[in-house]
């Protein structure tokens, strides 16, 4: 979801140590991870509901079929030339 590199994680960790302290930092990290997972699960559920409502799988199949038909038409045209 988020693309965070090693340096960003290291910077966040160091700032966490300075602001929160080494004793409470593990507790805070656990709480943040739980919160992140809950939000991620909710967003995933919402995404799935929206995809089901609009029929995203059917749209994907239609688009795939259209692209495949275009490829076949191009290949038959190139063979005819």
OpenMM code with the backbone's topology and positions (N, CA, C; nanometers):
from openmm import Vec3, app, unit

residues = "UNK UNK UNK UNK UNK UNK UNK UNK UNK UNK UNK UNK UNK UNK UNK UNK UNK UNK UNK UNK UNK UNK UNK UNK UNK UNK UNK UNK UNK UNK UNK UNK UNK UNK UNK UNK UNK UNK UNK UNK UNK UNK UNK UNK UNK UNK UNK UNK UNK UNK UNK UNK UNK UNK UNK UNK UNK UNK UNK UNK UNK UNK UNK UNK UNK UNK UNK UNK UNK UNK UNK UNK UNK UNK UNK UNK UNK UNK UNK UNK UNK".split()
positions = [
    Vec3(0.0827, -0.1179, 0.0000),
    Vec3(0.0000, 0.0000, 0.0000),
    Vec3(0.0877, 0.1251, 0.0000),
    Vec3(0.1629, 0.1437, 0.1084),
    Vec3(0.2559, 0.2549, 0.1136),
    Vec3(0.3933, 0.2035, 0.0770),
    Vec3(0.4660, 0.2837, 0.0035),
    Vec3(0.6009, 0.2447, -0.0331),
    Vec3(0.6989, 0.3230, 0.0519),
    Vec3(0.7396, 0.2624, 0.1629),
    Vec3(0.8315, 0.3259, 0.2557),
    Vec3(0.9627, 0.2501, 0.2500),
    Vec3(1.0700, 0.3226, 0.2310),
    Vec3(1.2013, 0.2609, 0.2219),
    Vec3(1.2657, 0.2427, 0.3585),
    Vec3(1.3821, 0.1807, 0.3570),
    Vec3(1.4538, 0.1519, 0.4808),
    Vec3(1.4899, 0.2796, 0.5556),
    Vec3(1.5374, 0.3818, 0.4835),
    Vec3(1.5780, 0.5058, 0.5494),
    Vec3(1.4608, 0.5756, 0.6174),
    Vec3(1.3441, 0.5713, 0.5549),
    Vec3(1.2268, 0.6318, 0.6160),
    Vec3(1.1886, 0.5590, 0.7446),
    Vec3(1.1935, 0.4256, 0.7397),
    Vec3(1.1615, 0.3469, 0.8590),
    Vec3(1.2617, 0.3770, 0.9701),
    Vec3(1.3884, 0.3853, 0.9351),
    Vec3(1.4921, 0.4157, 1.0331),
    Vec3(1.4711, 0.5533, 1.0943),
    Vec3(1.4371, 0.6510, 1.0135),
    Vec3(1.4113, 0.7860, 1.0629),
    Vec3(1.2916, 0.7882, 1.1572),
    Vec3(1.1846, 0.7194, 1.1203),
    Vec3(1.0663, 0.7123, 1.2067),
    Vec3(1.1007, 0.6438, 1.3384),
    Vec3(1.1795, 0.5386, 1.3324),
    Vec3(1.2201, 0.4668, 1.4531),
    Vec3(1.3014, 0.5569, 1.5459),
    Vec3(1.3975, 0.6303, 1.4895),
    Vec3(1.4807, 0.7194, 1.5711),
    Vec3(1.3963, 0.8305, 1.6327),
    Vec3(1.3063, 0.8900, 1.5538),
    Vec3(1.2180, 0.9935, 1.6088),
    Vec3(1.1287, 0.9365, 1.7182),
    Vec3(1.0816, 0.8127, 1.6973),
    Vec3(1.0005, 0.7478, 1.7999),
    Vec3(1.0774, 0.7280, 1.9288),
    Vec3(1.2023, 0.6874, 1.9169),
    Vec3(1.2855, 0.6714, 2.0368),
    Vec3(1.3027, 0.8035, 2.1104),
    Vec3(1.3239, 0.9107, 2.0350),
    Vec3(1.3449, 1.0407, 2.0975),
    Vec3(1.2175, 1.0958, 2.1609),
    Vec3(1.1053, 1.0810, 2.0932),
    Vec3(0.9808, 1.1405, 2.1412),
    Vec3(0.9144, 1.0531, 2.2480),
    Vec3(0.9036, 0.9245, 2.2215),
    Vec3(0.8283, 0.8357, 2.3103),
    Vec3(0.9171, 0.7732, 2.4170),
    Vec3(1.0364, 0.7408, 2.3806),
    Vec3(1.1272, 0.6766, 2.4745),
    Vec3(1.1371, 0.5284, 2.4467),
    Vec3(1.2479, 0.4683, 2.4881),
    Vec3(1.2700, 0.3275, 2.4562),
    Vec3(1.1785, 0.2309, 2.5311),
    Vec3(1.1259, 0.2711, 2.6461),
    Vec3(1.0405, 0.1805, 2.7234),
    Vec3(0.9017, 0.1661, 2.6628),
    Vec3(0.8457, 0.2765, 2.6140),
    Vec3(0.7091, 0.2744, 2.5612),
    Vec3(0.7026, 0.2510, 2.4117),
    Vec3(0.8133, 0.2607, 2.3417),
    Vec3(0.8133, 0.2487, 2.1958),
    Vec3(0.7570, 0.1154, 2.1465),
    Vec3(0.7935, 0.0004, 2.2034),
    Vec3(0.7352, -0.1256, 2.1552),
    Vec3(0.5825, -0.1315, 2.1701),
    Vec3(0.5311, -0.0774, 2.2799),
    Vec3(0.3857, -0.0745, 2.3009),
    Vec3(0.3184, 0.0116, 2.1947),
    Vec3(0.3764, 0.1269, 2.1693),
    Vec3(0.3188, 0.2188, 2.0711),
    Vec3(0.3238, 0.1572, 1.9317),
    Vec3(0.4315, 0.0885, 1.8982),
    Vec3(0.4422, 0.0247, 1.7671),
    Vec3(0.3360, -0.0832, 1.7515),
    Vec3(0.3140, -0.1632, 1.8558),
    Vec3(0.2104, -0.2667, 1.8507),
    Vec3(0.0724, -0.2055, 1.8286),
    Vec3(0.0445, -0.0972, 1.8995),
    Vec3(-0.0853, -0.0302, 1.8850),
    Vec3(-0.1016, 0.0243, 1.7432),
    Vec3(0.0035, 0.0859, 1.6901),
    Vec3(-0.0034, 0.1410, 1.5545),
    Vec3(-0.0215, 0.0310, 1.4503),
    Vec3(0.0446, -0.0822, 1.4681),
    Vec3(0.0307, -0.1927, 1.3729),
    Vec3(-0.1110, -0.2482, 1.3761),
    Vec3(-0.1680, -0.2634, 1.4955),
    Vec3(-0.3060, -0.3108, 1.5066),
    Vec3(-0.4023, -0.2136, 1.4390),
    Vec3(-0.3817, -0.0846, 1.4631),
    Vec3(-0.4658, 0.0183, 1.4033),
    Vec3(-0.4544, 0.0160, 1.2512),
    Vec3(-0.3316, 0.0029, 1.2009),
    Vec3(-0.3082, -0.0019, 1.0569),
    Vec3(-0.3786, -0.1224, 0.9944),
    Vec3(-0.3695, -0.2388, 1.0603),
    Vec3(-0.4331, -0.3593, 1.0074),
    Vec3(-0.5849, -0.3466, 1.0062),
    Vec3(-0.6417, -0.2829, 1.1088),
    Vec3(-0.7866, -0.2624, 1.1110),
    Vec3(-0.8299, -0.1722, 0.9961),
    Vec3(-0.7578, -0.0652, 0.9759),
    Vec3(-0.7911, 0.0272, 0.8670),
    Vec3(-0.7757, -0.0423, 0.7327),
    Vec3(-0.6685, -0.1183, 0.7163),
    Vec3(-0.6452, -0.1896, 0.5907),
    Vec3(-0.7572, -0.2903, 0.5630),
    Vec3(-0.8018, -0.3599, 0.6669),
    Vec3(-0.9107, -0.4562, 0.6506),
    Vec3(-1.0407, -0.3860, 0.6122),
    Vec3(-1.0693, -0.2742, 0.6759),
    Vec3(-1.1912, -0.1980, 0.6438),
    Vec3(-1.1873, -0.1480, 0.4994),
    Vec3(-1.0734, -0.0922, 0.4594),
    Vec3(-1.0619, -0.0412, 0.3231),
    Vec3(-1.0716, -0.1533, 0.2205),
    Vec3(-1.0141, -0.2669, 0.2527),
    Vec3(-1.0228, -0.3817, 0.1626),
    Vec3(-1.1677, -0.4281, 0.1496),
    Vec3(-1.2397, -0.4311, 0.2608),
    Vec3(-1.3808, -0.4686, 0.2569),
    Vec3(-1.4638, -0.3715, 0.1753),
    Vec3(-1.4370, -0.2431, 0.1923),
    Vec3(-1.5092, -0.1411, 0.1160),
    Vec3(-1.4790, -0.1567, -0.0328),
    Vec3(-1.3519, -0.1799, -0.0651),
    Vec3(-1.3124, -0.1980, -0.2052),
    Vec3(-1.3836, -0.3182, -0.2664),
    Vec3(-1.3868, -0.4284, -0.1928),
    Vec3(-1.4551, -0.5479, -0.2423),
    Vec3(-1.6046, -0.5245, -0.2617),
    Vec3(-1.6666, -0.4531, -0.1677),
    Vec3(-1.8090, -0.4223, -0.1810),
    Vec3(-1.8364, -0.3374, -0.3049),
    Vec3(-1.7528, -0.2386, -0.3276),
    Vec3(-1.7717, -0.1518, -0.4444),
    Vec3(-1.7517, -0.2312, -0.5731),
    Vec3(-1.6480, -0.3168, -0.5751),
    Vec3(-1.6234, -0.3982, -0.6945),
    Vec3(-1.7413, -0.4919, -0.7225),
    Vec3(-1.8009, -0.5468, -0.6186),
    Vec3(-1.9169, -0.6335, -0.6380),
    Vec3(-2.0366, -0.5543, -0.6862),
    Vec3(-2.0547, -0.4342, -0.6311),
    Vec3(-2.1695, -0.3519, -0.6697),
    Vec3(-2.1636, -0.3104, -0.8168),
    Vec3(-2.0445, -0.2761, -0.8646),
    Vec3(-2.0358, -0.2304, -1.0034),
    Vec3(-2.0077, -0.3441, -1.0999),
    Vec3(-1.9845, -0.4635, -1.0462),
    Vec3(-1.9555, -0.5771, -1.1338),
    Vec3(-1.8191, -0.5668, -1.1973),
    Vec3(-1.7190, -0.5385, -1.1168),
    Vec3(-1.5839, -0.5163, -1.1681),
    Vec3(-1.5283, -0.6397, -1.2383),
    Vec3(-1.5599, -0.7573, -1.1896),
    Vec3(-1.5056, -0.8769, -1.2541),
    Vec3(-1.5603, -0.8917, -1.3954),
    Vec3(-1.6881, -0.8587, -1.4137),
    Vec3(-1.7464, -0.8631, -1.5478),
    Vec3(-1.6824, -0.7583, -1.6386),
    Vec3(-1.6565, -0.6391, -1.5839),
    Vec3(-1.5915, -0.5346, -1.6625),
    Vec3(-1.4507, -0.5768, -1.7031),
    Vec3(-1.3778, -0.6391, -1.6108),
    Vec3(-1.2428, -0.6849, -1.6421),
    Vec3(-1.2459, -0.7903, -1.7518),
    Vec3(-1.3416, -0.8810, -1.7457),
    Vec3(-1.3541, -0.9841, -1.8486),
    Vec3(-1.3864, -0.9212, -1.9837),
    Vec3(-1.4771, -0.8238, -1.9837),
    Vec3(-1.5133, -0.7565, -2.1086),
    Vec3(-1.3936, -0.6840, -2.1689),
    Vec3(-1.3182, -0.6123, -2.0865),
    Vec3(-1.2016, -0.5403, -2.1355),
    Vec3(-1.0982, -0.6387, -2.1888),
    Vec3(-1.0742, -0.7479, -2.1165),
    Vec3(-0.9792, -0.8494, -2.1619),
    Vec3(-1.0223, -0.9073, -2.2958),
    Vec3(-1.1514, -0.9371, -2.3093),
    Vec3(-1.2013, -0.9929, -2.4347),
    Vec3(-1.1864, -0.8943, -2.5501),
    Vec3(-1.2140, -0.7673, -2.5229),
    Vec3(-1.1990, -0.6653, -2.6270),
    Vec3(-1.0536, -0.6542, -2.6714),
    Vec3(-0.9621, -0.6519, -2.5756),
    Vec3(-0.8199, -0.6429, -2.6105),
    Vec3(-0.7752, -0.7658, -2.6886),
    Vec3(-0.8224, -0.8805, -2.6491),
    Vec3(-0.7878, -1.0050, -2.7192),
    Vec3(-0.8402, -1.0029, -2.8628),
    Vec3(-0.9627, -0.9543, -2.8812),
    Vec3(-1.0210, -0.9454, -3.0152),
    Vec3(-0.9401, -0.8501, -3.1027),
    Vec3(-0.8959, -0.7368, -3.0448),
    Vec3(-0.8139, -0.6424, -3.1206),
    Vec3(-0.6826, -0.7071, -3.1633),
    Vec3(-0.6210, -0.7831, -3.0730),
    Vec3(-0.4961, -0.8514, -3.1075),
    Vec3(-0.5179, -0.9516, -3.2197),
    Vec3(-0.6263, -1.0261, -3.2126),
    Vec3(-0.6563, -1.1244, -3.3167),
    Vec3(-0.6814, -1.0571, -3.4504),
    Vec3(-0.7543, -0.9443, -3.4484),
    Vec3(-0.7813, -0.8715, -3.5722),
    Vec3(-0.6514, -0.8182, -3.6325),
    Vec3(-0.5620, -0.7669, -3.5490),
    Vec3(-0.4344, -0.7159, -3.5991),
    Vec3(-0.3503, -0.8278, -3.6572),
    Vec3(-0.3521, -0.9421, -3.5919),
    Vec3(-0.2706, -1.0533, -3.6420),
    Vec3(-0.3266, -1.1076, -3.7735),
    Vec3(-0.4585, -1.1104, -3.7901),
    Vec3(-0.5154, -1.1569, -3.9168),
    Vec3(-0.4913, -1.0552, -4.0268),
    Vec3(-0.4925, -0.9250, -3.9934),
    Vec3(-0.4645, -0.8217, -4.0922),
    Vec3(-0.3196, -0.8297, -4.1391),
    Vec3(-0.2275, -0.8542, -4.0474),
    Vec3(-0.0871, -0.8621, -4.0864),
    Vec3(-0.0598, -0.9869, -4.1699),
    Vec3(-0.1324, -1.0943, -4.1469),
    Vec3(-0.1167, -1.2154, -4.2263),
    Vec3(-0.1727, -1.1982, -4.3678),
    Vec3(-0.2791, -1.1165, -4.3789),
    Vec3(-0.3406, -1.0927, -4.5087),
    Vec3(-0.2530, -1.0059, -4.5987),
    Vec3(-0.1699, -0.9206, -4.5384),
    Vec3(-0.0842, -0.8291, -4.6175),
    Vec3(0.0305, -0.9007, -4.6750),
] * unit.nanometer
topology = app.Topology()
chain = topology.addChain("A")
for resn in residues:
    res = topology.addResidue(resn, chain)
    for name in ("N", "CA", "C"):
        topology.addAtom(name, app.Element.getBySymbol(name[0]), res)
